[in-house]
């Protein structure tokens, strides 16, 4: 766990906080997006699932992309297919 400054009031808070305990602003560290893309390759029909922080987020098709809004900090991302073990980033 790291400490960051709230974007609204400047208080030091946990980087995993969903709201500032002092001022109540949502996403106190700001927000950003994680973009996952999949090129068109052989096997493009294979179902690929994206999981962020242990929760299913969506499917990634051939030549497709998934945009995941996240808060700053560490996140666990998994890309799962039926034909291969979990790929982790």
Secondary structure, DSSP 8 states (H G I E B T S, - for coil): --EEE-TTT--EEETT-SB-TTT--BSTT-EEEEEEE----TTTTS-EEEEETTEEEEE--TT-EEEEEEESS---EEEEESSS--EE-
